[in-house]
């Protein structure tokens, strides 16, 4: 008879999310850079309004800036 080791067990691990980071990148293409910048700023403001109306606090938002 061959020797063997049998391991039988069950476990679970629960962890509560402390922080969730979501990166949102907006990109607009237009002939004039001013037009593209204006359009992306409108989208930026709509995104911020949507996030705030969904329950996020101003302190939970961090803006990365704008690249023109």
mmCIF file as Biopython writes it, N, C-alpha, C and O atoms, coordinates in Angstrom:
data_model
#
loop_
_atom_site.group_PDB
_atom_site.id
_atom_site.type_symbol
_atom_site.label_atom_id
_atom_site.label_alt_id
_atom_site.label_comp_id
_atom_site.label_asym_id
_atom_site.label_entity_id
_atom_site.label_seq_id
_atom_site.pdbx_PDB_ins_code
_atom_site.Cartn_x
_atom_site.Cartn_y
_atom_site.Cartn_z
_atom_site.occupancy
_atom_site.B_iso_or_equiv
_atom_site.auth_seq_id
_atom_site.auth_asym_id
_atom_site.pdbx_PDB_model_num
ATOM 1   N N  . UNK A ? 1  ? 0.829   -1.160 0.000   1.0 0.0 1  A 1 
ATOM 2   C CA . UNK A ? 1  ? 0.000   0.000  0.000   1.0 0.0 1  A 1 
ATOM 3   C C  . UNK A ? 1  ? 0.892   1.248  0.000   1.0 0.0 1  A 1 
ATOM 4   O O  . UNK A ? 1  ? 1.856   1.335  0.761   1.0 0.0 1  A 1 
ATOM 5   N N  . UNK A ? 2  ? 0.548   2.228  -0.880  1.0 0.0 2  A 1 
ATOM 6   C CA . UNK A ? 2  ? 1.341   3.451  -0.979  1.0 0.0 2  A 1 
ATOM 7   C C  . UNK A ? 2  ? 0.940   4.440  0.123   1.0 0.0 2  A 1 
ATOM 8   O O  . UNK A ? 2  ? -0.219  4.505  0.533   1.0 0.0 2  A 1 
ATOM 9   N N  . UNK A ? 3  ? 1.921   5.195  0.582   1.0 0.0 3  A 1 
ATOM 10  C CA . UNK A ? 3  ? 1.656   6.224  1.587   1.0 0.0 3  A 1 
ATOM 11  C C  . UNK A ? 3  ? 1.113   7.473  0.895   1.0 0.0 3  A 1 
ATOM 12  O O  . UNK A ? 3  ? 1.521   7.800  -0.220  1.0 0.0 3  A 1 
ATOM 13  N N  . UNK A ? 4  ? 0.224   8.143  1.540   1.0 0.0 4  A 1 
ATOM 14  C CA . UNK A ? 4  ? -0.293  9.397  0.987   1.0 0.0 4  A 1 
ATOM 15  C C  . UNK A ? 4  ? -0.783  10.278 2.134   1.0 0.0 4  A 1 
ATOM 16  O O  . UNK A ? 4  ? -1.039  9.807  3.242   1.0 0.0 4  A 1 
ATOM 17  N N  . UNK A ? 5  ? -0.904  11.566 1.834   1.0 0.0 5  A 1 
ATOM 18  C CA . UNK A ? 5  ? -1.434  12.519 2.800   1.0 0.0 5  A 1 
ATOM 19  C C  . UNK A ? 5  ? -2.693  13.117 2.190   1.0 0.0 5  A 1 
ATOM 20  O O  . UNK A ? 5  ? -2.666  13.615 1.065   1.0 0.0 5  A 1 
ATOM 21  N N  . UNK A ? 6  ? -3.761  13.072 2.907   1.0 0.0 6  A 1 
ATOM 22  C CA . UNK A ? 6  ? -5.010  13.647 2.427   1.0 0.0 6  A 1 
ATOM 23  C C  . UNK A ? 6  ? -5.333  14.860 3.293   1.0 0.0 6  A 1 
ATOM 24  O O  . UNK A ? 6  ? -5.364  14.778 4.520   1.0 0.0 6  A 1 
ATOM 25  N N  . UNK A ? 7  ? -5.575  15.996 2.622   1.0 0.0 7  A 1 
ATOM 26  C CA . UNK A ? 7  ? -5.924  17.226 3.337   1.0 0.0 7  A 1 
ATOM 27  C C  . UNK A ? 7  ? -7.335  17.610 2.923   1.0 0.0 7  A 1 
ATOM 28  O O  . UNK A ? 7  ? -7.625  17.749 1.734   1.0 0.0 7  A 1 
ATOM 29  N N  . UNK A ? 8  ? -8.190  17.776 3.883   1.0 0.0 8  A 1 
ATOM 30  C CA . UNK A ? 8  ? -9.574  18.150 3.634   1.0 0.0 8  A 1 
ATOM 31  C C  . UNK A ? 8  ? -9.849  19.399 4.466   1.0 0.0 8  A 1 
ATOM 32  O O  . UNK A ? 8  ? -9.608  19.426 5.673   1.0 0.0 8  A 1 
ATOM 33  N N  . UNK A ? 9  ? -10.351 20.419 3.804   1.0 0.0 9  A 1 
ATOM 34  C CA . UNK A ? 9  ? -10.647 21.629 4.550   1.0 0.0 9  A 1 
ATOM 35  C C  . UNK A ? 9  ? -11.444 22.616 3.709   1.0 0.0 9  A 1 
ATOM 36  O O  . UNK A ? 9  ? -11.587 22.462 2.496   1.0 0.0 9  A 1 
ATOM 37  N N  . UNK A ? 10 ? -11.945 23.607 4.373   1.0 0.0 10 A 1 
ATOM 38  C CA . UNK A ? 10 ? -12.721 24.641 3.699   1.0 0.0 10 A 1 
ATOM 39  C C  . UNK A ? 10 ? -12.465 25.945 4.437   1.0 0.0 10 A 1 
ATOM 40  O O  . UNK A ? 10 ? -12.347 25.966 5.662   1.0 0.0 10 A 1 
ATOM 41  N N  . UNK A ? 11 ? -12.382 27.030 3.680   1.0 0.0 11 A 1 
ATOM 42  C CA . UNK A ? 11 ? -12.174 28.318 4.324   1.0 0.0 11 A 1 
ATOM 43  C C  . UNK A ? 11 ? -12.807 29.415 3.477   1.0 0.0 11 A 1 
ATOM 44  O O  . UNK A ? 11 ? -13.166 29.216 2.316   1.0 0.0 11 A 1 
ATOM 45  N N  . UNK A ? 12 ? -12.925 30.547 4.087   1.0 0.0 12 A 1 
ATOM 46  C CA . UNK A ? 12 ? -13.410 31.714 3.358   1.0 0.0 12 A 1 
ATOM 47  C C  . UNK A ? 12 ? -12.706 32.945 3.905   1.0 0.0 12 A 1 
ATOM 48  O O  . UNK A ? 12 ? -12.239 32.962 5.044   1.0 0.0 12 A 1 
ATOM 49  N N  . UNK A ? 13 ? -12.642 33.967 3.074   1.0 0.0 13 A 1 
ATOM 50  C CA . UNK A ? 13 ? -11.960 35.206 3.450   1.0 0.0 13 A 1 
ATOM 51  C C  . UNK A ? 13 ? -12.820 36.362 2.972   1.0 0.0 13 A 1 
ATOM 52  O O  . UNK A ? 13 ? -13.158 36.439 1.791   1.0 0.0 13 A 1 
ATOM 53  N N  . UNK A ? 14 ? -13.169 37.241 3.859   1.0 0.0 14 A 1 
ATOM 54  C CA . UNK A ? 14 ? -13.985 38.400 3.515   1.0 0.0 14 A 1 
ATOM 55  C C  . UNK A ? 14 ? -13.208 39.656 3.847   1.0 0.0 14 A 1 
ATOM 56  O O  . UNK A ? 14 ? -12.658 39.800 4.939   1.0 0.0 14 A 1 
ATOM 57  N N  . UNK A ? 15 ? -13.173 40.558 2.885   1.0 0.0 15 A 1 
ATOM 58  C CA . UNK A ? 15 ? -12.473 41.823 3.105   1.0 0.0 15 A 1 
ATOM 59  C C  . UNK A ? 15 ? -13.370 42.947 2.614   1.0 0.0 15 A 1 
ATOM 60  O O  . UNK A ? 15 ? -13.880 42.905 1.495   1.0 0.0 15 A 1 
ATOM 61  N N  . UNK A ? 16 ? -13.554 43.936 3.446   1.0 0.0 16 A 1 
ATOM 62  C CA . UNK A ? 16 ? -14.371 45.086 3.082   1.0 0.0 16 A 1 
ATOM 63  C C  . UNK A ? 16 ? -13.505 46.075 2.307   1.0 0.0 16 A 1 
ATOM 64  O O  . UNK A ? 16 ? -12.384 46.387 2.707   1.0 0.0 16 A 1 
ATOM 65  N N  . UNK A ? 17 ? -14.038 46.553 1.209   1.0 0.0 17 A 1 
ATOM 66  C CA . UNK A ? 17 ? -13.303 47.509 0.382   1.0 0.0 17 A 1 
ATOM 67  C C  . UNK A ? 17 ? -13.169 48.824 1.141   1.0 0.0 17 A 1 
ATOM 68  O O  . UNK A ? 17 ? -14.165 49.411 1.565   1.0 0.0 17 A 1 
ATOM 69  N N  . UNK A ? 18 ? -11.949 49.273 1.306   1.0 0.0 18 A 1 
ATOM 70  C CA . UNK A ? 18 ? -11.689 50.529 2.005   1.0 0.0 18 A 1 
ATOM 71  C C  . UNK A ? 18 ? -11.635 51.709 1.034   1.0 0.0 18 A 1 
ATOM 72  O O  . UNK A ? 18 ? -12.035 52.828 1.355   1.0 0.0 18 A 1 
ATOM 73  N N  . UNK A ? 19 ? -11.130 51.418 -0.158  1.0 0.0 19 A 1 
ATOM 74  C CA . UNK A ? 19 ? -10.962 52.498 -1.139  1.0 0.0 19 A 1 
ATOM 75  C C  . UNK A ? 19 ? -11.028 51.901 -2.529  1.0 0.0 19 A 1 
ATOM 76  O O  . UNK A ? 19 ? -10.466 50.837 -2.788  1.0 0.0 19 A 1 
ATOM 77  N N  . UNK A ? 20 ? -11.709 52.584 -3.408  1.0 0.0 20 A 1 
ATOM 78  C CA . UNK A ? 20 ? -11.787 52.167 -4.805  1.0 0.0 20 A 1 
ATOM 79  C C  . UNK A ? 20 ? -11.376 53.353 -5.652  1.0 0.0 20 A 1 
ATOM 80  O O  . UNK A ? 20 ? -11.913 54.449 -5.496  1.0 0.0 20 A 1 
ATOM 81  N N  . UNK A ? 21 ? -10.434 53.140 -6.538  1.0 0.0 21 A 1 
ATOM 82  C CA . UNK A ? 21 ? -9.933  54.220 -7.389  1.0 0.0 21 A 1 
ATOM 83  C C  . UNK A ? 21 ? -10.362 53.955 -8.819  1.0 0.0 21 A 1 
ATOM 84  O O  . UNK A ? 21 ? -10.076 52.897 -9.380  1.0 0.0 21 A 1 
ATOM 85  N N  . UNK A ? 22 ? -11.046 54.917 -9.402  1.0 0.0 22 A 1 
ATOM 86  C CA . UNK A ? 22 ? -11.470 54.821 -10.797 1.0 0.0 22 A 1 
ATOM 87  C C  . UNK A ? 22 ? -10.855 55.983 -11.561 1.0 0.0 22 A 1 
ATOM 88  O O  . UNK A ? 22 ? -11.014 57.142 -11.178 1.0 0.0 22 A 1 
ATOM 89  N N  . UNK A ? 23 ? -10.163 55.672 -12.626 1.0 0.0 23 A 1 
ATOM 90  C CA . UNK A ? 23 ? -9.588  56.699 -13.494 1.0 0.0 23 A 1 
ATOM 91  C C  . UNK A ? 23 ? -10.522 56.916 -14.669 1.0 0.0 23 A 1 
ATOM 92  O O  . UNK A ? 23 ? -10.910 55.969 -15.352 1.0 0.0 23 A 1 
ATOM 93  N N  . UNK A ? 24 ? -10.876 58.164 -14.898 1.0 0.0 24 A 1 
ATOM 94  C CA . UNK A ? 24 ? -11.728 58.515 -16.030 1.0 0.0 24 A 1 
ATOM 95  C C  . UNK A ? 24 ? -10.930 59.452 -16.926 1.0 0.0 24 A 1 
ATOM 96  O O  . UNK A ? 24 ? -10.511 60.529 -16.502 1.0 0.0 24 A 1 
ATOM 97  N N  . UNK A ? 25 ? -10.727 59.031 -18.162 1.0 0.0 25 A 1 
ATOM 98  C CA . UNK A ? 25 ? -10.001 59.858 -19.127 1.0 0.0 25 A 1 
ATOM 99  C C  . UNK A ? 25 ? -10.961 60.301 -20.215 1.0 0.0 25 A 1 
ATOM 100 O O  . UNK A ? 25 ? -11.651 59.483 -20.824 1.0 0.0 25 A 1 
ATOM 101 N N  . UNK A ? 26 ? -10.999 61.599 -20.450 1.0 0.0 26 A 1 
ATOM 102 C CA . UNK A ? 26 ? -11.855 62.156 -21.488 1.0 0.0 26 A 1 
ATOM 103 C C  . UNK A ? 26 ? -10.979 62.631 -22.633 1.0 0.0 26 A 1 
ATOM 104 O O  . UNK A ? 26 ? -9.943  63.261 -22.419 1.0 0.0 26 A 1 
ATOM 105 N N  . UNK A ? 27 ? -11.401 62.324 -23.842 1.0 0.0 27 A 1 
ATOM 106 C CA . UNK A ? 27 ? -10.629 62.715 -25.021 1.0 0.0 27 A 1 
ATOM 107 C C  . UNK A ? 27 ? -11.588 63.224 -26.089 1.0 0.0 27 A 1 
ATOM 108 O O  . UNK A ? 27 ? -12.591 62.581 -26.398 1.0 0.0 27 A 1 
ATOM 109 N N  . UNK A ? 28 ? -11.267 64.381 -26.645 1.0 0.0 28 A 1 
ATOM 110 C CA . UNK A ? 28 ? -12.085 64.986 -27.687 1.0 0.0 28 A 1 
ATOM 111 C C  . UNK A ? 28 ? -11.158 65.404 -28.819 1.0 0.0 28 A 1 
ATOM 112 O O  . UNK A ? 28 ? -10.069 65.930 -28.587 1.0 0.0 28 A 1 
ATOM 113 N N  . UNK A ? 29 ? -11.603 65.163 -30.043 1.0 0.0 29 A 1 
ATOM 114 C CA . UNK A ? 29 ? -10.841 65.596 -31.216 1.0 0.0 29 A 1 
ATOM 115 C C  . UNK A ? 29 ? -11.637 66.637 -31.973 1.0 0.0 29 A 1 
ATOM 116 O O  . UNK A ? 29 ? -12.841 66.486 -32.182 1.0 0.0 29 A 1 
ATOM 117 N N  . UNK A ? 30 ? -10.959 67.689 -32.381 1.0 0.0 30 A 1 
ATOM 118 C CA . UNK A ? 30 ? -11.592 68.747 -33.163 1.0 0.0 30 A 1 
ATOM 119 C C  . UNK A ? 30 ? -10.515 69.428 -33.998 1.0 0.0 30 A 1 
ATOM 120 O O  . UNK A ? 30 ? -9.321  69.283 -33.734 1.0 0.0 30 A 1 
ATOM 121 N N  . UNK A ? 31 ? -10.952 70.168 -35.002 1.0 0.0 31 A 1 
ATOM 122 C CA . UNK A ? 31 ? -10.002 70.865 -35.876 1.0 0.0 31 A 1 
ATOM 123 C C  . UNK A ? 31 ? -9.244  71.926 -35.091 1.0 0.0 31 A 1 
ATOM 124 O O  . UNK A ? 31 ? -8.028  72.052 -35.229 1.0 0.0 31 A 1 
ATOM 125 N N  . UNK A ? 32 ? -9.960  72.692 -34.267 1.0 0.0 32 A 1 
ATOM 126 C CA . UNK A ? 32 ? -9.330  73.744 -33.470 1.0 0.0 32 A 1 
ATOM 127 C C  . UNK A ? 32 ? -9.142  73.251 -32.039 1.0 0.0 32 A 1 
ATOM 128 O O  . UNK A ? 32 ? -10.034 72.621 -31.471 1.0 0.0 32 A 1 
ATOM 129 N N  . UNK A ? 33 ? -7.995  73.536 -31.470 1.0 0.0 33 A 1 
ATOM 130 C CA . UNK A ? 33 ? -7.728  73.091 -30.103 1.0 0.0 33 A 1 
ATOM 131 C C  . UNK A ? 33 ? -8.666  73.767 -29.106 1.0 0.0 33 A 1 
ATOM 132 O O  . UNK A ? 33 ? -9.025  73.172 -28.089 1.0 0.0 33 A 1 
ATOM 133 N N  . UNK A ? 34 ? -9.065  75.008 -29.393 1.0 0.0 34 A 1 
ATOM 134 C CA . UNK A ? 34 ? -9.993  75.699 -28.497 1.0 0.0 34 A 1 
ATOM 135 C C  . UNK A ? 34 ? -11.345 74.977 -28.442 1.0 0.0 34 A 1 
ATOM 136 O O  . UNK A ? 34 ? -11.952 74.839 -27.380 1.0 0.0 34 A 1 
ATOM 137 N N  . UNK A ? 35 ? -11.794 74.524 -29.608 1.0 0.0 35 A 1 
ATOM 138 C CA . UNK A ? 35 ? -13.066 73.797 -29.676 1.0 0.0 35 A 1 
ATOM 139 C C  . UNK A ? 35 ? -12.980 72.495 -28.892 1.0 0.0 35 A 1 
ATOM 140 O O  . UNK A ? 35 ? -13.888 72.162 -28.129 1.0 0.0 35 A 1 
ATOM 141 N N  . UNK A ? 36 ? -11.895 71.762 -29.079 1.0 0.0 36 A 1 
ATOM 142 C CA . UNK A ? 36 ? -11.719 70.499 -28.358 1.0 0.0 36 A 1 
ATOM 143 C C  . UNK A ? 36 ? -11.654 70.736 -26.857 1.0 0.0 36 A 1 
ATOM 144 O O  . UNK A ? 36 ? -12.243 69.982 -26.083 1.0 0.0 36 A 1 
ATOM 145 N N  . UNK A ? 37 ? -10.941 71.779 -26.443 1.0 0.0 37 A 1 
ATOM 146 C CA . UNK A ? 37 ? -10.824 72.067 -25.015 1.0 0.0 37 A 1 
ATOM 147 C C  . UNK A ? 37 ? -12.184 72.439 -24.428 1.0 0.0 37 A 1 
ATOM 148 O O  . UNK A ? 37 ? -12.538 71.980 -23.342 1.0 0.0 37 A 1 
ATOM 149 N N  . UNK A ? 38 ? -12.943 73.265 -25.139 1.0 0.0 38 A 1 
ATOM 150 C CA . UNK A ? 38 ? -14.283 73.646 -24.663 1.0 0.0 38 A 1 
ATOM 151 C C  . UNK A ? 38 ? -15.181 72.416 -24.523 1.0 0.0 38 A 1 
ATOM 152 O O  . UNK A ? 38 ? -15.906 72.282 -23.536 1.0 0.0 38 A 1 
ATOM 153 N N  . UNK A ? 39 ? -15.134 71.525 -25.503 1.0 0.0 39 A 1 
ATOM 154 C CA . UNK A ? 39 ? -15.972 70.330 -25.471 1.0 0.0 39 A 1 
ATOM 155 C C  . UNK A ? 39 ? -15.571 69.384 -24.340 1.0 0.0 39 A 1 
ATOM 156 O O  . UNK A ? 39 ? -16.429 68.809 -23.670 1.0 0.0 39 A 1 
ATOM 157 N N  . UNK A ? 40 ? -14.287 69.230 -24.137 1.0 0.0 40 A 1 
ATOM 158 C CA . UNK A ? 40 ? -13.837 68.326 -23.070 1.0 0.0 40 A 1 
ATOM 159 C C  . UNK A ? 40 ? -14.157 68.914 -21.694 1.0 0.0 40 A 1 
ATOM 160 O O  . UNK A ? 40 ? -14.397 68.165 -20.747 1.0 0.0 40 A 1 
ATOM 161 N N  . UNK A ? 41 ? -14.162 70.228 -21.574 1.0 0.0 41 A 1 
ATOM 162 C CA . UNK A ? 41 ? -14.530 70.840 -20.301 1.0 0.0 41 A 1 
ATOM 163 C C  . UNK A ? 41 ? -16.018 70.631 -20.006 1.0 0.0 41 A 1 
ATOM 164 O O  . UNK A ? 41 ? -16.402 70.440 -18.852 1.0 0.0 41 A 1 
ATOM 165 N N  . UNK A ? 42 ? -16.850 70.668 -21.045 1.0 0.0 42 A 1 
ATOM 166 C CA . UNK A ? 42 ? -18.277 70.379 -20.862 1.0 0.0 42 A 1 
ATOM 167 C C  . UNK A ? 42 ? -18.450 68.935 -20.393 1.0 0.0 42 A 1 
ATOM 168 O O  . UNK A ? 42 ? -19.222 68.666 -19.473 1.0 0.0 42 A 1 
ATOM 169 N N  . UNK A ? 43 ? -17.730 68.009 -21.027 1.0 0.0 43 A 1 
ATOM 170 C CA . UNK A ? 43 ? -17.801 66.598 -20.615 1.0 0.0 43 A 1 
ATOM 171 C C  . UNK A ? 43 ? -17.292 66.410 -19.194 1.0 0.0 43 A 1 
ATOM 172 O O  . UNK A ? 43 ? -17.880 65.660 -18.415 1.0 0.0 43 A 1 
ATOM 173 N N  . UNK A ? 44 ? -16.212 67.080 -18.858 1.0 0.0 44 A 1 
ATOM 174 C CA . UNK A ? 44 ? -15.634 67.011 -17.509 1.0 0.0 44 A 1 
ATOM 175 C C  . UNK A ? 44 ? -16.665 67.450 -16.485 1.0 0.0 44 A 1 
ATOM 176 O O  . UNK A ? 44 ? -16.864 66.774 -15.475 1.0 0.0 44 A 1 
ATOM 177 N N  . UNK A ? 45 ? -17.322 68.572 -16.733 1.0 0.0 45 A 1 
ATOM 178 C CA . UNK A ? 45 ? -18.310 69.088 -15.789 1.0 0.0 45 A 1 
ATOM 179 C C  . UNK A ? 45 ? -19.497 68.137 -15.652 1.0 0.0 45 A 1 
ATOM 180 O O  . UNK A ? 45 ? -20.021 67.952 -14.553 1.0 0.0 45 A 1 
ATOM 181 N N  . UNK A ? 46 ? -19.919 67.540 -16.753 1.0 0.0 46 A 1 
ATOM 182 C CA . UNK A ? 46 ? -21.021 66.575 -16.702 1.0 0.0 46 A 1 
ATOM 183 C C  . UNK A ? 46 ? -20.627 65.342 -15.895 1.0 0.0 46 A 1 
ATOM 184 O O  . UNK A ? 46 ? -21.431 64.818 -15.125 1.0 0.0 46 A 1 
ATOM 185 N N  . UNK A ? 47 ? -19.391 64.881 -16.070 1.0 0.0 47 A 1 
ATOM 186 C CA . UNK A ? 47 ? -18.911 63.713 -15.302 1.0 0.0 47 A 1 
ATOM 187 C C  . UNK A ? 47 ? -18.896 64.027 -13.807 1.0 0.0 47 A 1 
ATOM 188 O O  . UNK A ? 47 ? -19.349 63.221 -12.994 1.0 0.0 47 A 1 
ATOM 189 N N  . UNK A ? 48 ? -18.375 65.196 -13.452 1.0 0.0 48 A 1 
ATOM 190 C CA . UNK A ? 48 ? -18.305 65.574 -12.044 1.0 0.0 48 A 1 
ATOM 191 C C  . UNK A ? 48 ? -19.705 65.688 -11.455 1.0 0.0 48 A 1 
ATOM 192 O O  . UNK A ? 48 ? -19.956 65.200 -10.354 1.0 0.0 48 A 1 
ATOM 193 N N  . UNK A ? 49 ? -20.622 66.333 -12.185 1.0 0.0 49 A 1 
ATOM 194 C CA . UNK A ? 49 ? -22.001 66.461 -11.710 1.0 0.0 49 A 1 
ATOM 195 C C  . UNK A ? 49 ? -22.642 65.090 -11.508 1.0 0.0 49 A 1 
ATOM 196 O O  . UNK A ? 49 ? -23.349 64.871 -10.524 1.0 0.0 49 A 1 
ATOM 197 N N  . UNK A ? 50 ? -22.395 64.168 -12.439 1.0 0.0 50 A 1 
ATOM 198 C CA . UNK A ? 50 ? -22.972 62.828 -12.334 1.0 0.0 50 A 1 
ATOM 199 C C  . UNK A ? 50 ? -22.405 62.078 -11.133 1.0 0.0 50 A 1 
ATOM 200 O O  . UNK A ? 50 ? -23.148 61.418 -10.407 1.0 0.0 50 A 1 
ATOM 201 N N  . UNK A ? 51 ? -21.108 62.176 -10.921 1.0 0.0 51 A 1 
ATOM 202 C CA . UNK A ? 51 ? -20.493 61.499 -9.776  1.0 0.0 51 A 1 
ATOM 203 C C  . UNK A ? 51 ? -21.024 62.059 -8.459  1.0 0.0 51 A 1 
ATOM 204 O O  . UNK A ? 51 ? -21.325 61.304 -7.533  1.0 0.0 51 A 1 
ATOM 205 N N  . UNK A ? 52 ? -21.138 63.379 -8.379  1.0 0.0 52 A 1 
ATOM 206 C CA . UNK A ? 52 ? -21.638 64.000 -7.151  1.0 0.0 52 A 1 
ATOM 207 C C  . UNK A ? 52 ? -23.102 63.658 -6.907  1.0 0.0 52 A 1 
ATOM 208 O O  . UNK A ? 52 ? -23.501 63.416 -5.768  1.0 0.0 52 A 1 
ATOM 209 N N  . UNK A ? 53 ? -23.906 63.637 -7.970  1.0 0.0 53 A 1 
ATOM 210 C CA . UNK A ? 53 ? -25.321 63.309 -7.799  1.0 0.0 53 A 1 
ATOM 211 C C  . UNK A ? 53 ? -25.523 61.824 -7.478  1.0 0.0 53 A 1 
ATOM 212 O O  . UNK A ? 53 ? -26.588 61.426 -7.004  1.0 0.0 53 A 1 
ATOM 213 N N  . UNK A ? 54 ? -24.495 61.008 -7.739  1.0 0.0 54 A 1 
ATOM 214 C CA . UNK A ? 54 ? -24.578 59.579 -7.428  1.0 0.0 54 A 1 
ATOM 215 C C  . UNK A ? 54 ? -24.123 59.261 -6.011  1.0 0.0 54 A 1 
ATOM 216 O O  . UNK A ? 54 ? -24.155 58.105 -5.588  1.0 0.0 54 A 1 
ATOM 217 N N  . UNK A ? 55 ? -23.699 60.289 -5.275  1.0 0.0 55 A 1 
ATOM 218 C CA . UNK A ? 55 ? -23.358 60.065 -3.878  1.0 0.0 55 A 1 
ATOM 219 C C  . UNK A ? 55 ? -21.920 60.323 -3.492  1.0 0.0 55 A 1 
ATOM 220 O O  . UNK A ? 55 ? -21.602 60.285 -2.303  1.0 0.0 55 A 1 
ATOM 221 N N  . UNK A ? 56 ? -21.042 60.580 -4.430  1.0 0.0 56 A 1 
ATOM 222 C CA . UNK A ? 56 ? -19.662 60.882 -4.070  1.0 0.0 56 A 1 
ATOM 223 C C  . UNK A ? 56 ? -19.590 62.278 -3.449  1.0 0.0 56 A 1 
ATOM 224 O O  . UNK A ? 56 ? -20.404 63.151 -3.749  1.0 0.0 56 A 1 
ATOM 225 N N  . UNK A ? 57 ? -18.618 62.461 -2.597  1.0 0.0 57 A 1 
ATOM 226 C CA . UNK A ? 57 ? -18.394 63.754 -1.963  1.0 0.0 57 A 1 
ATOM 227 C C  . UNK A ? 57 ? -17.280 64.491 -2.715  1.0 0.0 57 A 1 
ATOM 228 O O  . UNK A ? 57 ? -16.451 63.874 -3.384  1.0 0.0 57 A 1 
ATOM 229 N N  . UNK A ? 58 ? -17.281 65.823 -2.591  1.0 0.0 58 A 1 
ATOM 230 C CA . UNK A ? 58 ? -16.230 66.617 -3.246  1.0 0.0 58 A 1 
ATOM 231 C C  . UNK A ? 58 ? -14.833 66.152 -2.782  1.0 0.0 58 A 1 
ATOM 232 O O  . UNK A ? 58 ? -13.883 66.132 -3.564  1.0 0.0 58 A 1 
ATOM 233 N N  . UNK A ? 59 ? -14.733 65.785 -1.514  1.0 0.0 59 A 1 
ATOM 234 C CA . UNK A ? 59 ? -13.438 65.370 -0.960  1.0 0.0 59 A 1 
ATOM 235 C C  . UNK A ? 59 ? -12.961 64.047 -1.541  1.0 0.0 59 A 1 
ATOM 236 O O  . UNK A ? 59 ? -11.781 63.716 -1.418  1.0 0.0 59 A 1 
ATOM 237 N N  . UNK A ? 60 ? -13.854 63.277 -2.175  1.0 0.0 60 A 1 
ATOM 238 C CA . UNK A ? 60 ? -13.489 61.987 -2.760  1.0 0.0 60 A 1 
ATOM 239 C C  . UNK A ? 60 ? -13.020 62.115 -4.208  1.0 0.0 60 A 1 
ATOM 240 O O  . UNK A ? 60 ? -12.549 61.143 -4.798  1.0 0.0 60 A 1 
ATOM 241 N N  . UNK A ? 61 ? -13.148 63.300 -4.775  1.0 0.0 61 A 1 
ATOM 242 C CA . UNK A ? 61 ? -12.737 63.521 -6.162  1.0 0.0 61 A 1 
ATOM 243 C C  . UNK A ? 61 ? -11.369 64.168 -6.206  1.0 0.0 61 A 1 
ATOM 244 O O  . UNK A ? 61 ? -11.034 65.026 -5.389  1.0 0.0 61 A 1 
ATOM 245 N N  . UNK A ? 62 ? -10.585 63.733 -7.184  1.0 0.0 62 A 1 
ATOM 246 C CA . UNK A ? 62 ? -9.265  64.325 -7.386  1.0 0.0 62 A 1 
ATOM 247 C C  . UNK A ? 62 ? -9.085  64.512 -8.882  1.0 0.0 62 A 1 
ATOM 248 O O  . UNK A ? 62 ? -9.184  63.565 -9.663  1.0 0.0 62 A 1 
ATOM 249 N N  . UNK A ? 63 ? -8.817  65.752 -9.263  1.0 0.0 63 A 1 
ATOM 250 C CA . UNK A ? 63 ? -8.668  66.045 -10.685 1.0 0.0 63 A 1 
ATOM 251 C C  . UNK A ? 63 ? -7.194  65.959 -11.062 1.0 0.0 63 A 1 
ATOM 252 O O  . UNK A ? 63 ? -6.320  66.439 -10.340 1.0 0.0 63 A 1 
ATOM 253 N N  . UNK A ? 64 ? -6.943  65.341 -12.200 1.0 0.0 64 A 1 
ATOM 254 C CA . UNK A ? 64 ? -5.570  65.143 -12.648 1.0 0.0 64 A 1 
ATOM 255 C C  . UNK A ? 64 ? -5.049  66.269 -13.520 1.0 0.0 64 A 1 
ATOM 256 O O  . UNK A ? 64 ? -3.852  66.319 -13.803 1.0 0.0 64 A 1 
ATOM 257 N N  . UNK A ? 65 ? -5.907  67.163 -13.950 1.0 0.0 65 A 1 
ATOM 258 C CA . UNK A ? 65 ? -5.471  68.253 -14.792 1.0 0.0 65 A 1 
ATOM 259 C C  . UNK A ? 65 ? -5.898  68.037 -16.224 1.0 0.0 65 A 1 
ATOM 260 O O  . UNK A ? 65 ? -6.634  67.102 -16.538 1.0 0.0 65 A 1 
ATOM 261 N N  . UNK A ? 66 ? -5.433  68.901 -17.074 1.0 0.0 66 A 1 
ATOM 262 C CA . UNK A ? 66 ? -5.823  68.840 -18.485 1.0 0.0 66 A 1 
ATOM 263 C C  . UNK A ? 66 ? -4.581  68.917 -19.366 1.0 0.0 66 A 1 
ATOM 264 O O  . UNK A ? 66 ? -3.679  69.719 -19.127 1.0 0.0 66 A 1 
ATOM 265 N N  . UNK A ? 67 ? -4.556  68.091 -20.362 1.0 0.0 67 A 1 
ATOM 266 C CA . UNK A ? 67 ? -3.498  68.141 -21.364 1.0 0.0 67 A 1 
ATOM 267 C C  . UNK A ? 67 ? -4.116  68.643 -22.658 1.0 0.0 67 A 1 
ATOM 268 O O  . UNK A ? 67 ? -5.052  68.038 -23.180 1.0 0.0 67 A 1 
ATOM 269 N N  . UNK A ? 68 ? -3.600  69.737 -23.169 1.0 0.0 68 A 1 
ATOM 270 C CA . UNK A ? 68 ? -4.135  70.288 -24.419 1.0 0.0 68 A 1 
ATOM 271 C C  . UNK A ? 68 ? -3.261  69.847 -25.574 1.0 0.0 68 A 1 
ATOM 272 O O  . UNK A ? 68 ? -3.531  70.199 -26.722 1.0 0.0 68 A 1 
#
